[in-house]
Amino acid sequence: MNNEELFSELVRKYSKPLYWKVRQIVVRHEDADDVLQNAFMKAWTKIGDFRGESNLQTWLYRLCVNEALDFLRKKREMLSNDGEMKMADKQFADDYFDGNETQIKLFKAIETLPEAQRITFTLRYFDELPYAEISQILGTSEGGLKANYHLAVKKIKEFFLKND
């Protein structure tokens, strides 16, 4: 297999789980597609930098999460918060989302979290990644991640109690 065939296999294998991870961060389908495409382009150009210190999936997750966070930062700089739809409202207005009331409430609760807690929560709760892998993806300590996750769960529970 040549490099292009290997990369096509990589995209085929990882695009779906990476798409959903990016989608949880950027919310809109169109944005997730763009971010994922940019991430795979970076992966293609940086594959030589992969040293095997983590597994390939972790490396790709980190690349995608960083690309999604960069996208959000740029978007925040370009747009003012006035008149912009909230994350949960965008999610439910999307034709690709089919959720029930509990899911809607969960996404609204996640929306209230600070960025670090939101990312940690989604990687741990939805992707069921171990703290060690999340630490590699985000480049932070496991202790800090556990604290972020604990605080996120506490805030989500409080949100559910207040909005029941």
SVG drawing of the C-alpha trace seen along z (x, -y; Angstrom):
<svg xmlns="http://www.w3.org/2000/svg" viewBox="-40 -42 49 44">
<polyline fill="none" stroke="black" stroke-width="0.4" points="0.0,0.0 1.2,-3.5 0.9,-6.5 -2.3,-7.7 -4.0,-4.3 -2.9,-4.1 -4.2,-7.6 -7.5,-6.8 -7.8,-3.8 -7.1,-6.0 -9.8,-8.4 -12.3,-5.6 -11.6,-4.0 -11.6,-7.2 -13.8,-9.7 -17.1,-8.7 -16.0,-8.7 -13.9,-11.9 -16.8,-13.6 -19.1,-13.0 -16.4,-14.2 -15.9,-17.4 -19.7,-17.8 -20.1,-17.7 -17.7,-20.6 -18.8,-22.8 -22.4,-21.7 -23.4,-22.4 -23.0,-19.7 -21.5,-22.0 -19.0,-23.3 -18.1,-19.8 -17.5,-18.7 -15.2,-21.7 -13.3,-21.2 -12.8,-17.5 -11.6,-18.1 -9.1,-20.6 -8.0,-18.2 -7.4,-15.4 -5.5,-17.8 -3.3,-18.6 -2.9,-14.9 -1.8,-14.3 0.9,-17.0 1.9,-16.1 1.8,-12.3 5.6,-12.3 5.6,-14.0 3.7,-11.1 6.2,-9.4 4.1,-6.6 4.2,-7.9 0.4,-7.5 -1.8,-5.4 -2.8,-6.8 -6.5,-7.3 -5.4,-9.5 -3.1,-11.5 -6.0,-12.1 -8.4,-12.9 -6.0,-15.5 -5.6,-17.0 -9.4,-17.2 -10.1,-18.6 -7.5,-21.3 -8.8,-22.1 -12.4,-22.3 -11.3,-24.6 -9.3,-26.8 -12.5,-27.0 -14.6,-28.1 -12.0,-30.7 -11.9,-32.2 -15.7,-32.2 -15.9,-33.9 -13.6,-36.6 -15.6,-37.2 -19.1,-37.1 -20.5,-38.9 -22.7,-36.9 -25.7,-39.2 -28.4,-37.4 -26.4,-34.2 -28.3,-31.0 -27.2,-28.9 -25.4,-25.6 -28.4,-23.5 -30.8,-25.5 -28.5,-25.0 -28.2,-21.3 -32.0,-20.8 -32.5,-23.1 -30.2,-20.8 -31.9,-18.2 -29.3,-15.6 -30.3,-15.6 -33.1,-13.5 -33.2,-13.8 -35.7,-13.4 -36.4,-15.8 -33.7,-14.3 -31.1,-14.7 -32.2,-18.2 -31.9,-19.0 -28.5,-17.3 -27.1,-19.4 -28.5,-22.6 -26.8,-21.6 -23.5,-20.9 -23.8,-24.3 -23.6,-26.0 -20.2,-24.5 -16.9,-26.3 -15.0,-25.1 -12.5,-22.9 -15.2,-21.2 -17.4,-20.8 -14.6,-19.2 -13.5,-16.9 -17.1,-15.8 -17.9,-15.0 -14.6,-13.0 -15.3,-11.1 -19.0,-10.7 -19.8,-10.3 -16.6,-8.7 -15.9,-6.8 -12.2,-7.6 -9.9,-6.9 -8.4,-9.9 -4.9,-9.0 -6.0,-9.2 -7.9,-12.4 -4.8,-13.8 -2.8,-13.0 -5.5,-14.5 -5.8,-17.8 -2.2,-18.0 -3.4,-18.4 -2.9,-16.5 -5.2,-13.6 -5.9,-15.2 -7.1,-18.4 -9.3,-16.3 -10.8,-14.4 -11.6,-17.7 -13.1,-19.2 -15.2,-16.1 -16.4,-16.0 -17.4,-19.7 -19.1,-19.2 -21.2,-16.3 -22.1,-18.4 -23.2,-21.3 -25.2,-19.1 -27.0,-17.5 -27.8,-21.0 -29.1,-22.1 -31.4,-19.1 -32.7,-19.8 -33.4,-23.4 -35.0,-22.7 -37.1,-19.7"/>
</svg>
